[in-house]
Amino acid sequence: MTEQMSKGIELMLAGMGIVFLFLTMLVLAINIMSSLIQRFFPEAPNLVGTVTTSSSGIDKNIIAAITAAVHQHRSKPKKSTHY
């Protein structure tokens, strides 16, 4: 029984180590890609005047569409789910 437990613990630690190593490499890769993007593309292009936006920076047409969709959804009669 103790041999099976030690093998199980050994397998668990190996699995946890592999997952930890993978996640560490993933975080490092994301940080490296982020720094490369910021280095070669430091700032997004300025598109001032191409879209009419509100004070929050969202297109007024999008706000109108969302408002209309919410109003339409709320005005629908509620269906009963009782059987």
N, C-alpha and C positions, 0 to 999 in steps of 0.2 A: 504494500500500500504506500509506503514512504517513497519508493522508487517512482511510482506513478505520480505522486504529488510533486516530487522534485522535477520530473519531466514536464508536468503541467505548468509549474511555476516558471521553469526555464523557457517553455514555449510562449507563455504569456509575456514574459519580459522581452523576449526577442521580438514578438509582434508589436508590443508597445514601443520598443526602440525603433523599429522600422517606421512606424507611423509618425513618431516624433521627428525622426530624420527627414521623412518626406515633407512634413509640414514646415520644418525649418527651412528646407530647400525651397519650398513654395514661397514662403515669406521673403526670403532673400531674392528670388527671381522677380517677384513683384516689385520689391524696392529698387532693384537694378533697372527694371524696365521703366519704372516711374522716373528715376533720375535721368535716364536716357531721353525719355520724352520731354522732360522739362529742359534738358540741355539743348536738344535740337529743335524743339518747338516751344520756345519760351512763353508765348502768349497767343491766345486765340485771335483770329482776325477780327477786326472791329467792323461790324455790320450796321453802323448807325444809319438810321433813316430807311432801311430796307423793310422793316416790319413795324407797324404801329403797335406800340406796347403801352401798357398801363404803368403806373408808378412802381408796381412790383416787378416789372420786367416780363410779364406774360402777355402774349398777343391778345388783343381785345376780342378778336373773332373766336379764339379758343375759349375765352371766358364766357362769351355769349352761347357757344355751343354746349358747354358744360352746364350752364344755367338752364338752358332749354331742356336738356336731357334729364336733369334732376327734377325739374318741374313736371315733365311728362311722366316720369317714373312715380312721383308722389301723387299725381292726379289719377292714376289707374286705380280701379276698385280692387279692394283686397279680396283675394280668393281664399275660401276656407279650405284648410287642409284636413278637416275631419272626415273620417270615412264612414 
